[in-house]
Amino acid sequence: MSRIAQFKDRLAQGDKTFFADYETPIKELFDGLEAKGLLNSNFDEPKVKRVMKLIRSSNSPVGLLKNLHKLVSLPEAERNQILSDLGAKGFKVENIPEQYLTVLCHMYQVTAERLKLHFVMLIDFSKLNLEDADKKPLGLILGKLKENFPTNNFVNFLSTKIRNPITHYSYYFENGKLYLCDGHFDQYPREVDLAEFMKESRKLNILTESFFLIYLDKYRPSGNLILEE
């Protein structure tokens, strides 16, 4: 079974329905990149080892979010007992819900940066007049992709409208809402329902992971990314 098929098997039905609209566009993007000679195919060992280390770093917030999610999802009596025990040991537990939401926001940022890592590793942006793409903002990278693949639904779905305020910490929580500011003193912040934000985070995660899995299935079925010539 292919990697992407295994990934889809683990998705909830709603996630599968969402992903069904983007699997073909992702594959078409790879075809387009290959046709234009933009797809990287050779990776030396030091680069691969560095990418593996970076991915391990981005996996850590995933574990932290899962731990907090387990805590907030416990039955109230059990959760209160754990919080009481932690408080007695000096942990700050009064604002656990806000801590959870903050980690959720950080996870969105981490996912966006992982997507950027996949892009700059697999796509030769120098041929699109964008040197040192790994040092450039994600918005600039997405702009180059949209310029060259304007009708691709996967590329057009991607945006930095949430990522930028999250990355620059120009957001805040209030009355069960997430407010995203265009600059720190934006007079009219964008209001996002927290449930909707969680859905958007899930969608970005699905597309980020599937983008790399589809690449592996198509170009590295052996699982080996180290090809020195």
HELIX and SHEET records of a PDB file:
HELIX    1   1 ARG A    3  ASP A    9  1                                   7    
HELIX    2   2 GLN A   13  ALA A   20  1                                   8    
HELIX    3   3 GLU A   23  ALA A   35  1                                  13    
HELIX    4   4 GLU A   45  SER A   73  1                                  29    
HELIX    5   5 GLU A   76  ALA A   88  1                                  13    
HELIX    6   6 ILE A   96  LEU A  122  1                                  27    
HELIX    7   7 PHE A  125  LEU A  128  5                                   4    
HELIX    8   8 ALA A  133  LYS A  135  5                                   3    
HELIX    9   9 LEU A  138  ASN A  148  1                                  11    
HELIX   10  10 ASN A  153  PHE A  157  1                                   5    
HELIX   11  11 ARG A  163  THR A  167  1                                   5    
HELIX   12  12 LEU A  194  TYR A  219  1                                  26    
SHEET    1   A 3 TYR A 171  GLU A 174  0                                        
SHEET    2   A 3 LYS A 177  LEU A 180 -1                                        
SHEET    3   A 3 ARG A 190  ASP A 193 -1                                        
END                                                                             
